[in-house]
Structures are given as structure tokens and as C-alpha cells.
Amino acid sequence: MRAGAAILGMSCLAVGLPVAGQSLTQDEALALAFPAADTIERRTAYLDDAQLERAVELAGSGVEIASGVVTYYIAVSGGQAQGVAYFDPHRVRTLPEVLMFIVDPTGRIRRTEVVRFAEPAEYRAPEGWFEQLEGRALDDALSLKGEIHNLTGATLTATAATGAARRVLALHAVIVPFGSSAVTPPMAQRPGAVRRPVGQSTGGPTRR
């Protein structure tokens, strides 16, 4: 596997706002995605070789998964999981982009946010482009050869974002299979697990 495409948790990330350079913390981004959550619980999955191979297979040709260490965030309201957030850093042309994907309890993308975009503004995907990812499951339609429209003059941006969506859903399918108690409170007791209220800082980066 080549480095540069792992799903990673980050504490301070630029959020995709209309003007380059504006930013929010990770906690603020999560709070925007889950405004009604009682808590947002941080978990880390450690995939074995078989699980990692399965995720690569599900993601499909051309989509890299460089690490089996995956940090994700479960939003809980009224004792029920509302969704799972993943932060996916990747390279577009020569500079990085970070996307936050919210996956609903059925394993479909509910929301996508540009959390960081370091490339020139003309290569940035408009907000409307990401709307076509909403409600998508991990199938053949989730590709530029399927039902995802390309971006004129920004093909690499569309390719990177679509690949990130497939990567997140593939990892989610391995970590949190549909119907699994992995998304059901209470949190499993294990070293390194953290439960925190919405908006409470983690106090440092969780990059691995």
C-alpha cells in the first residue's frame, strides 16, 4: 500500500468555507454535522490483514487504503447512534484536501463537507457537486463512470473526492457492518477509547 490515503482523525483542520484559508476546528465541524447530538464518541479501529484486504476489495480499483488504523466518530442522541463521521485526507493534484463524510445507520453517505482544500480555488468542487454523493451506497453508481458527474477543468478533484467516498464506505462496511452493535451505545471499554460532549476539544492531534 502507498502512503497518503489513510482515514485519519485530526484535531485542527481547515473547513471548506467559500474563502480559502478560513477554518474551523474539528469539533466545530462535527457540531455542524450533528447539531442535536448529546455526545460524539471517538473510536479507533485496528484492522487485521484480512479486514484491510476486504476494504481494498470493496473500495475498488484505483482507490488506495494505506492504513488499517481508522479513527471515526459516532454521534449519539437519545441513546441512539445518529451517524458516523470520517475525515479523509488525500492529495488532489499536488496539494492536500480533507473531506468529512457522514455515514448514516444504513451505510449511505448523508453529508460531505470540505474540511481543507489547499489547491487553487479554481480547482475546488462547488458545494452543489457534493450533493450528488448524498444518499449514495458503495456500488457501481458511485464512480465517474457511473452516476457521479465529472468536473470540467477539475477532473482530479472529482476523482479524488469520489475515491475518498468509496474508501470511507469500504472501511465503514468492514468496521461497522449494517446492523452491527459497533454503532450502538454504550461504548465498548478498551484502552484509548474516548467519549466526549460535543464541542469539547481533544487537546491535540489524533493523526496516526
N, C-alpha and C positions, 0 to 999 in steps of 0.2 A: 504494500500500500504506500502511496506517496503522501507526504505531509501536506497540510493546508486545507483540509476539508472536514475536520472533526466538528462535531456538535459540542460546543463549549459554553459553560456559564461564564458571564462576565459581570463585574460589579459596576463599572462606569463605562457606558457606551454612548456614542453619539446617536441620537434618534433621528429618523428620517423626517425632517421638517423642510419646508419649502426653501429655506436659505441654507446653503452649505455652511457647516461649522456650528450651527445651533445643536444643542444636545440636551438630553435628559439622562438621569441615572437609570440604571436597570430597574430599580424599584419603581420609579415613576412610570417607566414603560409598561411594567407588569400591572400597575394600578390602573393605567388607561385601558388595558385589555380586560381586566377583571375588576370593574369598579364596585361590584356588590360582594366581592369575596370576603369571608370572615378571616381567612388566613391564606397565605400562599406558601406551600411547603416545598422546600428544595430537597431533591433526592439525586443520588448518583448511582447509575447502573454500571456494572463492570461485566461486559460481555465476554463469554468464553469464545474460543476459536470457531466453534460450530455456530454460535449465535451471530458472530460477526460475518461469517461466510453467508449465512442466511440473509442478513441485512443487505449485503452486497448484491446477492442474487435478486432480492426484491427491488432494490433501487434501480437496477438495470444497467445496461452497457453505457459506459461513459460517465457514470456517476461514482465519484470516489468516496470511500469512507475510510478515513485514515486512522481512526482510533476507536477502541472498544470501550473507552471511558466516556460516558454520556451523562451530562448534568441536565436535569429537567425540573420543571416547576409545576406543581399541581395546585390549582385554585379550588378552595373548599368553601362552600356556603351552605349553612343549614345542615352540616354533616354530610353533604353530598359533593362529589367532585364535579366541578363545572367545566373543566378543560385542563389541558396540559400545554405548557409553553416551552418551546425550544429556541435557543439562539444559535444560528448557523453562520459562522464567519467563512468567507470564501473570497477568492480573487475573481474580479470581473475581467479586466484587461491586464493591467499591471498593478493595480491598487485594490485594496480590500473593500468589501461590502459585508455588512452584518444584517441579517434578516431575523425577525422574531416571528415564529409560526405558532399559532394557537390551534391545537388539535382538539376536536370535540369528543365526547364519550363514544361516538360511533366510529372514530378513527378517520374522520374527514377534517380537512383544513377549514377552520371557522374564520380565521383572520390572519392577515400578513401585515407586518409593519417593517418599514425600512428603518433600521436602528443606526446604521452607519453607512455612508456612501462616500468614499474618498476619491472616486473618479471625477472628471469634469462634469458639470451639471448637465451638459447636453447628452450624456450617456445614461442619465438616470431614467428609470422607468417611471412613467406618470402613475399617480395613485390609481387611476381607473384601470390600468393594465393589471394590477394585482387583484382586482375584483374577480377576474375570471378564475382565480385559484380557489375562491371561496366555495365550499361545498364539495371540493374535489377529493376523491379517494385515490388510492395508489393503483391506477390501472393505465391502460394504453392511451386513454384520452389525456392524461396528464403528461403531455410532451408537445414539443413544437411540431412534431409530425402528426399529432392527434388534434386536440381541440384548443390548444393554447396558441394564441396568435403571436407571431414574431413582432419585433420592434424594428421598424425601418431605421437604419443607421445606428442601431444599438443591439445587434444580434447577440453579441457576447453577454450583454446584460440580461437579455431574455433567457439565454441558455443557462447562465449561472443561476438565475432565480428559479427556473424550472427544475434544474438539477438539485438545488437546495431543497425544494419542496418534496421531491422524490426521496432524497436522502433522509429527511426528517420523518416522513411517513414510513419509510422502510425500517428505520430504527425504532420508531414508535410501535410498529407491528411486532417487533421482537421483544421490546421491553414491556409494553402494555398491550397485550393481545386483547381483542374485543371481549368484554365480559370479565376480564381479569380483576382480581381483588387488588392488583397493583395500583389502581387508581381510587381505591375505596379507603377512607379513613377508618380506624386510626392508623397512624404512621407506624411502619414496622420499626422495631427498636434495633438499631445497628450502629456501629461506630461511624461518625461523620454525618449522620442524618441530622437535619436542622429543620425545625418548624418555627416560623416567624410570622407576626402580623404583617398585613400589607403596609408597605412604606417603611418598614424597619430595615435599616442598612445592614448588609452582611459584614461591613467593616473592612473589606478587602477583596481583591480579585479572586475569582474561582477558576481562573484559566488553568488548565492542566496540560 
